[in-house]
Amino acid sequence: MSETDHPTLTGRLADGQPLSDTAATWPVAGSTVVHDSPYAQVRTDTITDPAGGEHPRLVVRPHGAVGVLALDQDDRVLLVQQYRHPVGQRLLELPAGTLDVPGEPNIDAARRELAEEADVVAEHWESLYIAHATPGYSSERWEVFLATGLSLVPDDERTVREAEEADMDQWWLPFDETLDAVAAGRITDAMTIAGLLALHARRTR
C-alpha cells in the first residue's frame, strides 16, 4: 500500500496499514556501569545516531515483570493494595512481581505471584498484553496474563508474606467499576491501567 502525507500536518497517513514496533539498534560508542545489584543494573551508554552524532543515555536494566488480571465468576477483578515507598502511597494494583527466578517462564512466574500475593490459583490462563514500561530509560518489559477459573490455595500451602506484602490487602471490584476508578484517577499504577484497558479493548472491538 502506498504511503500518503498528511494533507495539512506533519507525518504520513496510516490508513489501513498494520503499524507496529520495529527492531532497530544504534551503535554504542561507550558504556559505563554505575550500579549493579541482583535487582537491576544501571549504566550510561553513548549512542551514535544515523548522522554520526553522539548522545549520552541512562539505561536501567531490571529483570522484567509479570502481572495477573484475575477475574472471578461474577466478573470481579482482583486488586491488591500495598505500600509503595518511592511514591509514598498504598496503590491498588494487579497481583504482579519481578522475574527474579532464573529461567522461570513468564506464565509460571505469574502463577507464583497470584498464589503468593492473594492465595489464589487459576485454571485458565492466557497472555493479555506485553508492554515496555518506561522505554525512555529502562529495558523493563511486562507481560500480563488473564486468569479465570479461580480457587483458593489450601491453607497449608500458603505463602507467609513479608515486608510490604505482609501489609497487603486484597479487593474484588466489578470490572466496569475498575474502568471508572481509572478514569477518576483512583487507580494510578501503569501496569494495572494498561491491563484493564487491554481487556476492555478486547471485549469491545
PyRosetta script that sets phi, psi and omega in degrees:
from pyrosetta import init, pose_from_sequence

init()
pose = pose_from_sequence("MSETDHPTLTGRLADGQPLSDTAATWPVAGSTVVHDSPYAQVRTDTITDPAGGEHPRLVVRPHGAVGVLALDQDDRVLLVQQYRHPVGQRLLELPAGTLDVPGEPNIDAARRELAEEADVVAEHWESLYIAHATPGYSSERWEVFLATGLSLVPDDERTVREAEEADMDQWWLPFDETLDAVAAGRITDAMTIAGLLALHARRTR")
pose.set_psi(1, 134.6)
pose.set_omega(1, -177.8)
pose.set_phi(2, -72.7)
pose.set_psi(2, 153.1)
pose.set_omega(2, 179.3)
pose.set_phi(3, -95.7)
pose.set_psi(3, 143.0)
pose.set_omega(3, -178.8)
pose.set_phi(4, -128.5)
pose.set_psi(4, 133.4)
pose.set_omega(4, 176.6)
pose.set_phi(5, -68.4)
pose.set_psi(5, 148.7)
pose.set_omega(5, 173.4)
pose.set_phi(6, -60.1)
pose.set_psi(6, 137.6)
pose.set_omega(6, -173.5)
pose.set_phi(7, -65.4)
pose.set_psi(7, -27.0)
pose.set_omega(7, -176.2)
pose.set_phi(8, -132.2)
pose.set_psi(8, -12.4)
pose.set_omega(8, -176.4)
pose.set_phi(9, -124.5)
pose.set_psi(9, 172.3)
pose.set_omega(9, 178.8)
pose.set_phi(10, -71.7)
pose.set_psi(10, 157.2)
pose.set_omega(10, 176.4)
pose.set_phi(11, 100.3)
pose.set_psi(11, 176.3)
pose.set_omega(11, -178.2)
pose.set_phi(12, -114.6)
pose.set_psi(12, 151.1)
pose.set_omega(12, 177.8)
pose.set_phi(13, -76.7)
pose.set_psi(13, 135.4)
pose.set_omega(13, -179.2)
pose.set_phi(14, -108.2)
pose.set_psi(14, 22.3)
pose.set_omega(14, -177.7)
pose.set_phi(15, -56.0)
pose.set_psi(15, 120.0)
pose.set_omega(15, 176.5)
pose.set_phi(16, 79.6)
pose.set_psi(16, -2.4)
pose.set_omega(16, -179.0)
pose.set_phi(17, -97.6)
pose.set_psi(17, 132.2)
pose.set_omega(17, 179.3)
pose.set_phi(18, -80.5)
pose.set_psi(18, 78.6)
pose.set_omega(18, -179.2)
pose.set_phi(19, -63.2)
pose.set_psi(19, 147.5)
pose.set_omega(19, 177.0)
pose.set_phi(20, -155.7)
pose.set_psi(20, 164.5)
pose.set_omega(20, 172.4)
pose.set_phi(21, -61.1)
pose.set_psi(21, 150.7)
pose.set_omega(21, 179.5)
pose.set_phi(22, -130.8)
pose.set_psi(22, 151.0)
pose.set_omega(22, 178.9)
pose.set_phi(23, -71.6)
pose.set_psi(23, 139.7)
pose.set_omega(23, 177.9)
pose.set_phi(24, -162.5)
pose.set_psi(24, 145.1)
pose.set_omega(24, 178.0)
pose.set_phi(25, -141.1)
pose.set_psi(25, 122.8)
pose.set_omega(25, 171.7)
pose.set_phi(26, -91.3)
pose.set_psi(26, 143.1)
pose.set_omega(26, -179.2)
pose.set_phi(27, -59.8)
pose.set_psi(27, 146.3)
pose.set_omega(27, 177.5)
pose.set_phi(28, -104.9)
pose.set_psi(28, 114.8)
pose.set_omega(28, -178.0)
pose.set_phi(29, -80.0)
pose.set_psi(29, -23.0)
pose.set_omega(29, 179.5)
pose.set_phi(30, -168.6)
pose.set_psi(30, 154.5)
pose.set_omega(30, -178.3)
pose.set_phi(31, -149.4)
pose.set_psi(31, 136.4)
pose.set_omega(31, 179.5)
pose.set_phi(32, -133.2)
pose.set_psi(32, 123.5)
pose.set_omega(32, 176.4)
pose.set_phi(33, -80.1)
pose.set_psi(33, 124.7)
pose.set_omega(33, -179.5)
pose.set_phi(34, -107.7)
pose.set_psi(34, -14.1)
pose.set_omega(34, 176.6)
pose.set_phi(35, -157.8)
pose.set_psi(35, 138.1)
pose.set_omega(35, 178.7)
pose.set_phi(36, -143.4)
pose.set_psi(36, 124.1)
pose.set_omega(36, 180.0)
pose.set_phi(37, -145.6)
pose.set_psi(37, 169.9)
pose.set_omega(37, 177.1)
pose.set_phi(38, -61.3)
pose.set_psi(38, -19.8)
pose.set_omega(38, -177.9)
pose.set_phi(39, -89.8)
pose.set_psi(39, -42.4)
pose.set_omega(39, -174.7)
pose.set_phi(40, -160.5)
pose.set_psi(40, 154.0)
pose.set_omega(40, 171.8)
pose.set_phi(41, -111.1)
pose.set_psi(41, 141.4)
pose.set_omega(41, 175.5)
pose.set_phi(42, -122.8)
pose.set_psi(42, 130.1)
pose.set_omega(42, 179.6)
pose.set_phi(43, -142.4)
pose.set_psi(43, 162.7)
pose.set_omega(43, 171.8)
pose.set_phi(44, -111.8)
pose.set_psi(44, 126.5)
pose.set_omega(44, 177.4)
pose.set_phi(45, -110.4)
pose.set_psi(45, 146.6)
pose.set_omega(45, 168.8)
pose.set_phi(46, -107.9)
pose.set_psi(46, 112.8)
pose.set_omega(46, -177.1)
pose.set_phi(47, -103.0)
pose.set_psi(47, 152.9)
pose.set_omega(47, -177.9)
pose.set_phi(48, -112.5)
pose.set_psi(48, 121.3)
pose.set_omega(48, -178.2)
pose.set_phi(49, -79.4)
pose.set_psi(49, 170.5)
pose.set_omega(49, -177.3)
pose.set_phi(50, -58.5)
pose.set_psi(50, -23.6)
pose.set_omega(50, 178.8)
pose.set_phi(51, -88.7)
pose.set_psi(51, -0.2)
pose.set_omega(51, 178.9)
pose.set_phi(52, 95.8)
pose.set_psi(52, -2.4)
pose.set_omega(52, 178.4)
pose.set_phi(53, -74.5)
pose.set_psi(53, 146.4)
pose.set_omega(53, 180.0)
pose.set_phi(54, -107.6)
pose.set_psi(54, 142.3)
pose.set_omega(54, -174.9)
pose.set_phi(55, -142.0)
pose.set_psi(55, 127.9)
pose.set_omega(55, 176.8)
pose.set_phi(56, -76.7)
pose.set_psi(56, 138.6)
pose.set_omega(56, 178.5)
pose.set_phi(57, -138.6)
pose.set_psi(57, 134.5)
pose.set_omega(57, 173.7)
pose.set_phi(58, -83.0)
pose.set_psi(58, 133.1)
pose.set_omega(58, -179.2)
pose.set_phi(59, -126.1)
pose.set_psi(59, 121.3)
pose.set_omega(59, 174.9)
pose.set_phi(60, -105.1)
pose.set_psi(60, 126.4)
pose.set_omega(60, -177.3)
pose.set_phi(61, -120.4)
pose.set_psi(61, 88.5)
pose.set_omega(61, 172.2)
pose.set_phi(62, -83.8)
pose.set_psi(62, -173.8)
pose.set_omega(62, -176.1)
pose.set_phi(63, -82.4)
pose.set_psi(63, -12.8)
pose.set_omega(63, -170.4)
pose.set_phi(64, 92.0)
pose.set_psi(64, 173.0)
pose.set_omega(64, -173.4)
pose.set_phi(65, -152.2)
pose.set_psi(65, 161.3)
pose.set_omega(65, 173.5)
pose.set_phi(66, -126.6)
pose.set_psi(66, 155.3)
pose.set_omega(66, 175.5)
pose.set_phi(67, -138.6)
pose.set_psi(67, 164.7)
pose.set_omega(67, -176.9)
pose.set_phi(68, -133.2)
pose.set_psi(68, 121.1)
pose.set_omega(68, 170.1)
pose.set_phi(69, -97.3)
pose.set_psi(69, 98.7)
pose.set_omega(69, -176.5)
pose.set_phi(70, -97.2)
pose.set_psi(70, 127.9)
pose.set_omega(70, -179.3)
pose.set_phi(71, -116.4)
pose.set_psi(71, 130.6)
pose.set_omega(71, 176.1)
pose.set_phi(72, -85.3)
pose.set_psi(72, -174.7)
pose.set_omega(72, -174.2)
pose.set_phi(73, -68.6)
pose.set_psi(73, -15.3)
pose.set_omega(73, 179.1)
pose.set_phi(74, -107.5)
pose.set_psi(74, 21.2)
pose.set_omega(74, 176.1)
pose.set_phi(75, 64.4)
pose.set_psi(75, 34.6)
pose.set_omega(75, 173.2)
pose.set_phi(76, -97.6)
pose.set_psi(76, 142.2)
pose.set_omega(76, -178.1)
pose.set_phi(77, -96.6)
pose.set_psi(77, 135.7)
pose.set_omega(77, 174.6)
pose.set_phi(78, -82.4)
pose.set_psi(78, 122.7)
pose.set_omega(78, 174.5)
pose.set_phi(79, -121.9)
pose.set_psi(79, 139.1)
pose.set_omega(79, 172.4)
pose.set_phi(80, -107.5)
pose.set_psi(80, 147.8)
pose.set_omega(80, 179.3)
pose.set_phi(81, -122.3)
pose.set_psi(81, 120.4)
pose.set_omega(81, -178.4)
pose.set_phi(82, -142.7)
pose.set_psi(82, 160.6)
pose.set_omega(82, 179.9)
pose.set_phi(83, -73.9)
pose.set_psi(83, 132.1)
pose.set_omega(83, 175.7)
pose.set_phi(84, -118.9)
pose.set_psi(84, 105.6)
pose.set_omega(84, -172.6)
pose.set_phi(85, -59.8)
pose.set_psi(85, -42.8)
pose.set_omega(85, -177.1)
pose.set_phi(86, -58.8)
pose.set_psi(86, -30.0)
pose.set_omega(86, -179.3)
pose.set_phi(87, -106.7)
pose.set_psi(87, -4.3)
pose.set_omega(87, 177.2)
pose.set_phi(88, 62.3)
pose.set_psi(88, 41.0)
pose.set_omega(88, -179.7)
pose.set_phi(89, -145.2)
pose.set_psi(89, 159.1)
pose.set_omega(89, 168.5)
pose.set_phi(90, -95.2)
pose.set_psi(90, 109.8)
pose.set_omega(90, -173.2)
pose.set_phi(91, -97.3)
pose.set_psi(91, 145.0)
pose.set_omega(91, 169.7)
pose.set_phi(92, -84.5)
pose.set_psi(92, 125.0)
pose.set_omega(92, -173.7)
pose.set_phi(93, -143.4)
pose.set_psi(93, 160.9)
pose.set_omega(93, 164.3)
pose.set_phi(94, -70.1)
pose.set_psi(94, 148.6)
pose.set_omega(94, 170.4)
pose.set_phi(95, -55.2)
pose.set_psi(95, 133.6)
pose.set_omega(95, -173.6)
pose.set_phi(96, -160.8)
pose.set_psi(96, 166.6)
pose.set_omega(96, 176.8)
pose.set_phi(97, -172.8)
pose.set_psi(97, 167.6)
pose.set_omega(97, -179.0)
pose.set_phi(98, -81.8)
pose.set_psi(98, 157.9)
pose.set_omega(98, 176.8)
pose.set_phi(99, -85.0)
pose.set_psi(99, 76.3)
pose.set_omega(99, -173.1)
pose.set_phi(100, -105.0)
pose.set_psi(100, 8.2)
pose.set_omega(100, 174.7)
pose.set_phi(101, -106.8)
pose.set_psi(101, 111.4)
pose.set_omega(101, -175.2)
pose.set_phi(102, -54.5)
pose.set_psi(102, 129.7)
pose.set_omega(102, 175.9)
pose.set_phi(103, 79.1)
pose.set_psi(103, -0.9)
pose.set_omega(103, -178.0)
pose.set_phi(104, -75.3)
pose.set_psi(104, 124.8)
pose.set_omega(104, 177.0)
pose.set_phi(105, -61.6)
pose.set_psi(105, 150.5)
pose.set_omega(105, -178.5)
pose.set_phi(106, -55.1)
pose.set_psi(106, -42.2)
pose.set_omega(106, -177.3)
pose.set_phi(107, -64.6)
pose.set_psi(107, -36.3)
pose.set_omega(107, 177.9)
pose.set_phi(108, -70.2)
pose.set_psi(108, -37.1)
pose.set_omega(108, 176.1)
pose.set_phi(109, -63.5)
pose.set_psi(109, -39.6)
pose.set_omega(109, 178.8)
pose.set_phi(110, -64.7)
pose.set_psi(110, -43.2)
pose.set_omega(110, 176.8)
pose.set_phi(111, -59.3)
pose.set_psi(111, -43.7)
pose.set_omega(111, -178.9)
pose.set_phi(112, -63.6)
pose.set_psi(112, -45.4)
pose.set_omega(112, -178.1)
pose.set_phi(113, -64.5)
pose.set_psi(113, -40.0)
pose.set_omega(113, 179.3)
pose.set_phi(114, -62.2)
pose.set_psi(114, -42.5)
pose.set_omega(114, 179.4)
pose.set_phi(115, -68.6)
pose.set_psi(115, -41.9)
pose.set_omega(115, -176.9)
pose.set_phi(116, -69.3)
pose.set_psi(116, -39.4)
pose.set_omega(116, -172.7)
pose.set_phi(117, -91.8)
pose.set_psi(117, -19.8)
pose.set_omega(117, -174.1)
pose.set_phi(118, -136.8)
pose.set_psi(118, -0.5)
pose.set_omega(118, -178.1)
pose.set_phi(119, 58.4)
pose.set_psi(119, 38.1)
pose.set_omega(119, -176.6)
pose.set_phi(120, -128.2)
pose.set_psi(120, 142.1)
pose.set_omega(120, 171.4)
pose.set_phi(121, -121.7)
pose.set_psi(121, 159.2)
pose.set_omega(121, -177.5)
pose.set_phi(122, -128.7)
pose.set_psi(122, 145.6)
pose.set_omega(122, 178.2)
pose.set_phi(123, -85.7)
pose.set_psi(123, -34.7)
pose.set_omega(123, -174.8)
pose.set_phi(124, -118.4)
pose.set_psi(124, 133.0)
pose.set_omega(124, -177.9)
pose.set_phi(125, -133.9)
pose.set_psi(125, 141.0)
pose.set_omega(125, 170.0)
pose.set_phi(126, -152.3)
pose.set_psi(126, 147.5)
pose.set_omega(126, 178.3)
pose.set_phi(127, -69.7)
pose.set_psi(127, 129.6)
pose.set_omega(127, -177.8)
pose.set_phi(128, -97.2)
pose.set_psi(128, -45.5)
pose.set_omega(128, 176.8)
pose.set_phi(129, -163.9)
pose.set_psi(129, 160.5)
pose.set_omega(129, 175.1)
pose.set_phi(130, -125.8)
pose.set_psi(130, 138.5)
pose.set_omega(130, -177.9)
pose.set_phi(131, -149.0)
pose.set_psi(131, 152.4)
pose.set_omega(131, 167.9)
pose.set_phi(132, -91.6)
pose.set_psi(132, 127.6)
pose.set_omega(132, -171.2)
pose.set_phi(133, -67.9)
pose.set_psi(133, -58.5)
pose.set_omega(133, -178.4)
pose.set_phi(134, -141.2)
pose.set_psi(134, 74.7)
pose.set_omega(134, -170.8)
pose.set_phi(135, -67.4)
pose.set_psi(135, -8.5)
pose.set_omega(135, 176.6)
pose.set_phi(136, -67.0)
pose.set_psi(136, -25.5)
pose.set_omega(136, 179.6)
pose.set_phi(137, -145.2)
pose.set_psi(137, -3.9)
pose.set_omega(137, -175.1)
pose.set_phi(138, -131.6)
pose.set_psi(138, 146.5)
pose.set_omega(138, 176.7)
pose.set_phi(139, -90.4)
pose.set_psi(139, 5.0)
pose.set_omega(139, -174.4)
pose.set_phi(140, -58.8)
pose.set_psi(140, 134.3)
pose.set_omega(140, -178.4)
pose.set_phi(141, -126.4)
pose.set_psi(141, 133.4)
pose.set_omega(141, 179.6)
pose.set_phi(142, -108.2)
pose.set_psi(142, 147.6)
pose.set_omega(142, 163.0)
pose.set_phi(143, -130.5)
pose.set_psi(143, 125.9)
pose.set_omega(143, -179.6)
pose.set_phi(144, -112.7)
pose.set_psi(144, 134.7)
pose.set_omega(144, -176.7)
pose.set_phi(145, -110.9)
pose.set_psi(145, 146.3)
pose.set_omega(145, 170.9)
pose.set_phi(146, -92.1)
pose.set_psi(146, 126.8)
pose.set_omega(146, -177.5)
pose.set_phi(147, -123.3)
pose.set_psi(147, 129.3)
pose.set_omega(147, 178.7)
pose.set_phi(148, -136.8)
pose.set_psi(148, 174.6)
pose.set_omega(148, -175.1)
pose.set_phi(149, 68.2)
pose.set_psi(149, 57.5)
pose.set_omega(149, -169.1)
pose.set_phi(150, -88.7)
pose.set_psi(150, 150.3)
pose.set_omega(150, 172.9)
pose.set_phi(151, -153.1)
pose.set_psi(151, 168.7)
pose.set_omega(151, -176.6)
pose.set_phi(152, -85.3)
pose.set_psi(152, 145.8)
pose.set_omega(152, 169.5)
pose.set_phi(153, -70.1)
pose.set_psi(153, 135.1)
pose.set_omega(153, 177.1)
pose.set_phi(154, -56.1)
pose.set_psi(154, 147.3)
pose.set_omega(154, -176.0)
pose.set_phi(155, -52.8)
pose.set_psi(155, -41.5)
pose.set_omega(155, -174.5)
pose.set_phi(156, -79.4)
pose.set_psi(156, -0.2)
pose.set_omega(156, 179.2)
pose.set_phi(157, -113.9)
pose.set_psi(157, 6.8)
pose.set_omega(157, -174.9)
pose.set_phi(158, -79.9)
pose.set_psi(158, 149.7)
pose.set_omega(158, 179.8)
pose.set_phi(159, -79.6)
pose.set_psi(159, 139.6)
pose.set_omega(159, 171.6)
pose.set_phi(160, -84.8)
pose.set_psi(160, 110.5)
pose.set_omega(160, -175.4)
pose.set_phi(161, -79.1)
pose.set_psi(161, 144.5)
pose.set_omega(161, -176.3)
pose.set_phi(162, -128.0)
pose.set_psi(162, 164.9)
pose.set_omega(162, 176.2)
pose.set_phi(163, 53.0)
pose.set_psi(163, -132.4)
pose.set_omega(163, -177.8)
pose.set_phi(164, -58.5)
pose.set_psi(164, -34.4)
pose.set_omega(164, -177.7)
pose.set_phi(165, -69.1)
pose.set_psi(165, -24.5)
pose.set_omega(165, 177.1)
pose.set_phi(166, -68.0)
pose.set_psi(166, -21.5)
pose.set_omega(166, -179.5)
pose.set_phi(167, -103.4)
pose.set_psi(167, 17.8)
pose.set_omega(167, -174.7)
pose.set_phi(168, -84.0)
pose.set_psi(168, 138.7)
pose.set_omega(168, 173.0)
pose.set_phi(169, -109.3)
pose.set_psi(169, 151.6)
pose.set_omega(169, 175.7)
pose.set_phi(170, -113.9)
pose.set_psi(170, 134.9)
pose.set_omega(170, 179.8)
pose.set_phi(171, -129.6)
pose.set_psi(171, 148.4)
pose.set_omega(171, 173.9)
pose.set_phi(172, -117.6)
pose.set_psi(172, 120.3)
pose.set_omega(172, -175.5)
pose.set_phi(173, -125.6)
pose.set_psi(173, 129.8)
pose.set_omega(173, 176.5)
pose.set_phi(174, -51.7)
pose.set_psi(174, 139.8)
pose.set_omega(174, -173.4)
pose.set_phi(175, -53.8)
pose.set_psi(175, -46.4)
pose.set_omega(175, -178.7)
pose.set_phi(176, -60.6)
pose.set_psi(176, -32.8)
pose.set_omega(176, 179.5)
pose.set_phi(177, -73.2)
pose.set_psi(177, -27.6)
pose.set_omega(177, 174.9)
pose.set_phi(178, -64.8)
pose.set_psi(178, -36.7)
pose.set_omega(178, 177.9)
pose.set_phi(179, -65.8)
pose.set_psi(179, -38.1)
pose.set_omega(179, 176.2)
pose.set_phi(180, -63.4)
pose.set_psi(180, -39.6)
pose.set_omega(180, -179.7)
pose.set_phi(181, -65.9)
pose.set_psi(181, -36.8)
pose.set_omega(181, 176.0)
pose.set_phi(182, -65.0)
pose.set_psi(182, -47.8)
pose.set_omega(182, -178.2)
pose.set_phi(183, -62.6)
pose.set_psi(183, -31.6)
pose.set_omega(183, -178.3)
pose.set_phi(184, -87.5)
pose.set_psi(184, -2.9)
pose.set_omega(184, 179.8)
pose.set_phi(185, 79.4)
pose.set_psi(185, 16.9)
pose.set_omega(185, 179.2)
pose.set_phi(186, -87.7)
pose.set_psi(186, -17.7)
pose.set_omega(186, 169.9)
pose.set_phi(187, -117.0)
pose.set_psi(187, 122.2)
pose.set_omega(187, -174.5)
pose.set_phi(188, -123.2)
pose.set_psi(188, -6.0)
pose.set_omega(188, 179.6)
pose.set_phi(189, -68.2)
pose.set_psi(189, 128.7)
pose.set_omega(189, -171.8)
pose.set_phi(190, -64.9)
pose.set_psi(190, -44.7)
pose.set_omega(190, 179.5)
pose.set_phi(191, -60.2)
pose.set_psi(191, -41.0)
pose.set_omega(191, -178.9)
pose.set_phi(192, -66.5)
pose.set_psi(192, -46.7)
pose.set_omega(192, 178.6)
pose.set_phi(193, -58.7)
pose.set_psi(193, -46.4)
pose.set_omega(193, -178.8)
pose.set_phi(194, -63.2)
pose.set_psi(194, -39.6)
pose.set_omega(194, 179.3)
pose.set_phi(195, -64.2)
pose.set_psi(195, -44.9)
pose.set_omega(195, 179.8)
pose.set_phi(196, -64.4)
pose.set_psi(196, -43.2)
pose.set_omega(196, 179.7)
pose.set_phi(197, -69.7)
pose.set_psi(197, -32.7)
pose.set_omega(197, 176.7)
pose.set_phi(198, -63.9)
pose.set_psi(198, -42.4)
pose.set_omega(198, 178.3)
pose.set_phi(199, -68.0)
pose.set_psi(199, -40.2)
pose.set_omega(199, 177.7)
pose.set_phi(200, -60.6)
pose.set_psi(200, -42.9)
pose.set_omega(200, 179.4)
pose.set_phi(201, -64.2)
pose.set_psi(201, -39.7)
pose.set_omega(201, 179.0)
pose.set_phi(202, -62.8)
pose.set_psi(202, -38.0)
pose.set_omega(202, -176.6)
pose.set_phi(203, -76.6)
pose.set_psi(203, -24.9)
pose.set_omega(203, -172.7)
pose.set_phi(204, -105.4)
pose.set_psi(204, -6.7)
pose.set_omega(204, -176.6)
pose.set_phi(205, -79.2)
pose.dump_pdb("model.pdb")
